[in-house]
Amino acid sequence: MNRVKRINMMASVAITTALLITGCSSSETDVTVEKEIIRPVKLLTIKSTDAINIRRFPAELQASEEVDLAFRVGGQIIKLDVTSGQRVKKGDLLATLDPTDFQLQIELAQANQKLAEAQFKRIQTMLEQNATTHSQYDSSKATLDQANNALQTARNQLKYTKVYAPFDGVIASVDTEEFQYVGATQKLMHIQNIDKLEVDFQVPEGLVVSIRSTKADYAPRVIVDVAPDDKLFGTYKEHKTTPDPNTKAYDVTLNLIREGNKEHTLLPGMTANIDMDLNQLLGEVKHFSVPVEAVLRHENTTTGLSESSVWIFDESTHKVTSRAVKLGVLQGDSIEILEGLKENDRVVTAGVHTLTESMQVRPWTRERGL
């Protein structure tokens, strides 16, 4: 009897121990299953490839305003008030011709005008008395008009003996000297506005058609050789529609915009480069590419249309979310994404069919030796 009790007691202990072991094993299995849910995934960080769309064009700085100055009449220069490199203001007197002969022309024109006016008044009085004909009156009136015009011309000729600065600027060069005789329209000097500069460069025919349609706020970077660190940009001003006969390229002009301090002095004729973003110039949209394995294809149950998506990894939560994308062309092992991605997105590139919305994952890292 005692032996039977002892056997029963040993059996009970064995069963209890087995149950405890089973329970522990079950608990450990549950923990193991939980840990397996946080699975590793391969990730691709979307990066911009803008650098391949930047094209550099050689350029040259030009004055926004520049012109050769000359007298409109000929004569001897009696006063030359400027030298090369001198700054001048709009309206400053720059050069003067000897006015003696022009003043004599005014005196002669005044005498002729007075005579013509006296004759006209006499004919007019006679016409009122029917003592002359209308043809004589008309002839006298025409003579007076000619005399008035001659007087005005003589006065204008005297004004043309002085040359004034047409705008604020710098005298770039002086090509004459005092007491030199010059002819009408003969170049005296060259004036430039260097406070507002422009940038001239050439583009091939494939790009010139897109220049004018570029967004007005697009300002490509301008790098001047003598001031490579200055923040310089250019905004569109104009372009020619006929090509250069030698290069077959088209001239384009930008207004130079200067930001920050003006440590370096920039002058017309300095060489530069323009870094043109062809994406913006041509109005192209930035596209990205991902491995083909990263894209899920599925049917929209509402529309019945085929749709595409990728899994995006959230760095803060370590969870994945589905994002719809628009596909472009296939490029080898990759496919172009036209819409749906932005720079620095992290896309899952492998095992995408086993993931679910908001599933927790961890980035896969290559172990040493593998």
C-alpha positions in Angstrom: 0.0 0.0 0.0 2.7 2.4 0.9 4.5 1.5 -2.2 1.5 2.4 -4.3 1.2 5.8 -2.6 4.9 6.4 -3.3 4.5 5.5 -6.9 1.5 7.8 -7.3 3.4 10.7 -5.6 6.3 10.2 -7.9 4.0 10.2 -10.9 2.4 13.4 -9.8 5.7 15.1 -9.4 6.8 14.0 -12.8 3.6 15.3 -14.4 3.9 18.6 -12.6 7.5 19.0 -13.7 6.6 18.1 -17.3 3.8 20.7 -17.2 6.2 23.4 -15.9 8.7 22.6 -18.5 6.1 22.7 -21.2 4.9 26.0 -19.9 8.4 27.5 -19.9 9.0 26.1 -23.4 5.8 27.6 -24.6 6.7 31.0 -23.1 10.1 30.9 -24.7 8.6 30.0 -28.0 6.3 33.0 -27.8 9.2 35.3 -27.1 11.1 33.8 -30.0 8.2 34.4 -32.3 7.9 38.0 -31.1 11.6 38.6 -31.8 11.3 37.2 -35.3 8.7 39.8 -36.3 11.4 42.6 -36.1 13.0 41.5 -39.3 16.0 43.1 -41.1 15.4 44.9 -44.4 17.7 46.3 -47.1 17.3 50.0 -47.6 18.1 52.4 -50.3 18.4 56.2 -49.5 17.1 58.3 -52.4 19.8 60.8 -53.5 19.7 63.6 -56.0 21.7 63.3 -59.2 21.5 67.0 -60.1 25.3 67.3 -60.7 25.0 65.5 -64.0 22.5 68.2 -65.2 24.8 71.1 -64.5 26.5 72.5 -67.6 29.2 75.2 -67.5 29.4 77.9 -70.2 32.3 80.3 -70.6 31.2 83.9 -70.3 32.4 87.5 -70.2 31.3 90.5 -68.2 29.9 93.5 -70.1 28.7 97.0 -69.1 25.0 97.3 -68.9 25.3 100.7 -70.7 28.1 101.8 -72.9 28.5 104.1 -75.9 31.0 106.0 -78.0 30.6 109.8 -77.6 31.2 112.3 -80.4 30.3 115.9 -81.4 27.4 116.3 -83.9 29.4 119.1 -85.6 33.1 119.5 -86.5 35.6 121.9 -85.1 38.5 122.5 -82.7 38.3 121.1 -79.2 39.1 123.9 -76.7 38.3 122.0 -73.5 38.5 118.4 -72.6 37.3 117.9 -69.0 37.9 114.1 -68.5 40.5 111.4 -68.5 40.3 107.7 -68.9 39.0 105.9 -65.7 37.3 109.0 -64.4 33.8 108.6 -62.9 31.2 111.1 -64.2 27.5 111.8 -63.4 24.7 112.2 -65.9 24.8 115.7 -67.3 28.4 116.4 -66.6 30.2 118.5 -69.3 32.9 116.4 -70.9 34.2 118.3 -73.9 33.7 121.6 -75.7 34.4 122.9 -79.3 35.4 126.4 -80.2 31.9 128.1 -80.5 33.1 131.3 -82.4 31.9 130.2 -85.9 28.6 128.8 -84.6 27.9 132.1 -82.8 28.4 134.0 -86.0 26.0 131.6 -87.8 23.4 132.5 -85.2 23.9 136.3 -85.7 23.6 135.8 -89.4 20.5 133.7 -89.0 19.0 136.3 -86.7 19.6 139.1 -89.2 17.9 137.1 -92.0 15.0 136.2 -89.8 14.4 139.9 -88.9 14.5 140.9 -92.6 12.1 138.1 -93.5 9.8 139.0 -90.7 9.7 142.7 -91.7 9.0 141.8 -95.4 6.3 139.5 -94.3 4.6 142.1 -92.2 4.7 144.6 -95.1 3.2 142.1 -97.5 0.6 141.2 -95.0 -0.5 144.9 -94.7 -0.5 145.3 -98.4 -2.7 142.3 -98.8 -5.2 143.7 -96.4 -5.4 146.8 -98.6 -5.6 144.6 -101.7 -2.3 146.1 -102.9 -0.6 142.7 -103.5 -1.5 139.2 -104.5 -2.0 136.1 -102.4 1.0 134.4 -104.2 3.3 137.2 -103.0 1.9 136.8 -99.5 2.5 133.0 -99.6 6.0 133.5 -100.9 6.8 136.0 -98.1 5.4 133.6 -95.5 7.5 130.7 -96.8 10.6 132.9 -96.7 9.9 133.8 -93.0 9.4 130.2 -92.1 12.7 129.3 -93.7 14.4 132.1 -91.8 13.0 130.9 -88.5 14.1 127.3 -89.2 17.6 128.5 -90.1 17.8 130.4 -86.9 16.8 127.4 -84.9 19.3 125.2 -86.8 22.1 127.7 -86.0 21.2 127.6 -82.3 21.2 123.8 -82.3 24.6 123.8 -84.0 25.9 125.9 -81.1 24.5 123.4 -78.6 26.2 120.6 -80.4 29.6 122.1 -79.6 29.3 120.6 -76.1 29.2 116.9 -75.1 27.6 115.8 -71.9 27.5 112.5 -70.0 24.4 110.6 -71.0 24.4 108.5 -67.8 26.4 107.8 -64.6 29.5 105.9 -65.5 33.2 105.7 -66.1 35.2 107.1 -69.0 36.7 103.9 -70.3 38.9 105.6 -72.9 39.6 109.0 -74.4 40.7 109.1 -78.1 41.3 112.8 -78.6 43.2 115.7 -77.0 42.6 119.4 -76.4 43.0 121.7 -79.5 42.7 118.8 -81.8 40.4 119.3 -84.8 37.7 116.7 -85.1 34.9 116.0 -87.6 31.2 115.4 -86.9 30.5 112.0 -85.3 34.3 111.3 -84.9 34.8 109.2 -81.7 36.0 111.3 -78.7 35.7 108.8 -75.8 33.9 105.7 -74.6 31.7 105.7 -71.5 30.5 102.7 -69.5 28.1 102.1 -66.7 30.0 99.6 -64.5 27.7 99.7 -61.5 25.3 97.5 -63.4 27.0 94.7 -65.3 25.8 92.0 -67.6 27.1 88.6 -68.6 27.4 87.5 -72.2 27.7 83.8 -73.2 26.8 81.5 -76.0 24.5 78.4 -76.0 24.0 75.8 -78.8 20.8 75.8 -80.9 19.4 72.9 -78.8 19.1 75.1 -75.8 18.4 78.6 -77.1 14.8 77.7 -77.7 14.3 77.1 -74.0 16.1 80.2 -72.8 13.2 82.6 -73.0 10.6 80.2 -71.6 12.7 79.6 -68.4 11.1 80.6 -65.1 11.7 84.2 -64.4 13.0 83.5 -60.9 15.7 81.1 -62.2 19.2 82.6 -61.6 22.1 80.5 -62.6 25.4 80.8 -60.7 28.1 83.1 -62.2 31.7 82.4 -61.3 34.1 85.2 -62.1 37.7 84.1 -62.5 39.1 86.9 -60.3 36.4 86.5 -57.6 35.5 82.7 -57.5 34.1 82.9 -54.0 31.7 85.9 -54.6 28.0 85.1 -54.6 27.0 86.1 -58.2 23.9 85.1 -60.1 22.4 86.0 -63.5 18.8 86.8 -64.5 17.6 86.6 -68.1 17.7 89.8 -70.1 17.8 89.0 -73.8 19.1 86.7 -76.5 19.8 86.9 -80.2 17.8 84.8 -82.6 20.6 84.7 -85.2 23.7 82.5 -84.6 27.3 83.6 -84.5 28.6 82.9 -88.0 31.8 81.3 -86.6 30.5 79.2 -83.7 26.9 78.7 -84.9 25.9 79.3 -81.3 23.5 82.0 -80.0 24.4 85.0 -77.8 22.6 85.2 -74.5 22.7 88.1 -72.0 22.0 87.9 -68.3 21.8 90.8 -65.7 24.5 90.2 -63.1 23.1 90.1 -59.5 25.6 90.5 -56.7 25.0 89.3 -53.1 27.0 89.8 -50.0 30.0 92.0 -49.7 31.6 93.6 -52.7 35.3 92.9 -51.9 36.4 92.5 -55.5 36.0 95.2 -58.2 34.4 93.7 -61.3 34.9 95.3 -64.7 33.7 94.8 -68.2 35.8 92.3 -70.1 36.6 90.0 -67.2 36.2 86.3 -67.9 33.6 84.1 -66.1 31.7 80.9 -66.2 28.0 80.2 -65.9 26.8 77.0 -64.2 23.4 76.3 -65.9 21.0 73.8 -64.4 19.6 72.1 -67.5 16.7 70.6 -65.5 15.4 74.1 -64.8 16.4 75.5 -68.2 14.5 72.8 -70.0 11.7 72.5 -67.4 12.5 68.9 -66.6 11.3 67.3 -63.4 13.8 65.5 -61.1 13.3 61.7 -61.3 14.7 58.9 -59.2 15.4 55.2 -59.9 15.0 52.2 -57.6 15.7 48.5 -58.0 12.9 46.6 -59.7 12.6 44.4 -56.7 11.6 47.4 -54.5 8.3 47.9 -56.5 5.1 46.2 -55.6 2.4 45.8 -58.4 -1.2 45.3 -57.3 -4.7 45.9 -58.6 -6.9 48.6 -57.3 -10.1 46.8 -56.2 -12.2 49.9 -56.8 -11.0 51.0 -60.3 -9.6 47.6 -61.4 -6.4 49.4 -62.6 -2.9 48.3 -61.9 -1.0 50.4 -59.3 2.5 50.4 -58.0 4.0 51.2 -54.6 7.1 51.0 -52.5 7.8 50.5 -48.8 9.1 53.6 -47.0 11.2 53.1 -43.8 10.5 55.6 -41.0 13.7 56.3 -39.1 11.9 57.5 -36.0 9.5 54.5 -35.5 11.4 51.8 -37.4 8.1 51.0 -39.2 7.3 50.7 -42.9 4.5 52.5 -44.7 3.3 51.9 -48.3 3.5 54.8 -50.7 2.1 54.9 -54.2 4.5 55.7 -57.0 4.3 56.4 -60.7 6.7 54.4 -62.8 8.8 55.5 -65.8 11.0 53.5 -68.1 12.9 50.4 -67.2 16.7 51.0 -66.9 18.4 47.7 -66.6 17.9 46.4 -63.1 16.3 49.6 -62.0 13.1 51.4 -62.9 12.5 55.1 -63.1 10.1 56.7 -60.5 8.3 59.7 -62.0 6.2 60.6 -58.9 5.9 59.6 -55.3 9.5 59.8 -54.0 11.6 62.7 -52.7 15.2 63.1 -51.8 16.4 61.3 -48.6 13.5 58.9 -48.6 14.6 55.4 -47.5 13.1 52.6 -49.6 13.0 48.9 -48.8 14.6 47.1 -51.7 14.3 43.3 -50.9 11.6 41.1 -49.4 8.9 43.6 -50.0 6.2 40.9 -50.5 6.5 39.8 -46.9 6.0 43.2 -45.3 2.7 44.7 -44.0 1.6 48.2 -43.2 3.2 49.6 -40.0 5.3 46.5 -39.6 8.3 47.1 -37.4 11.6 46.3 -39.1 15.3 47.2 -38.6 17.9 48.2 -41.2 20.0 45.3 -42.5 23.7 45.7 -42.0 26.3 43.5 -43.6 28.1 41.4 -41.0 31.9 41.4 -41.0 33.3 38.6 -43.2 30.1 38.3 -45.3 
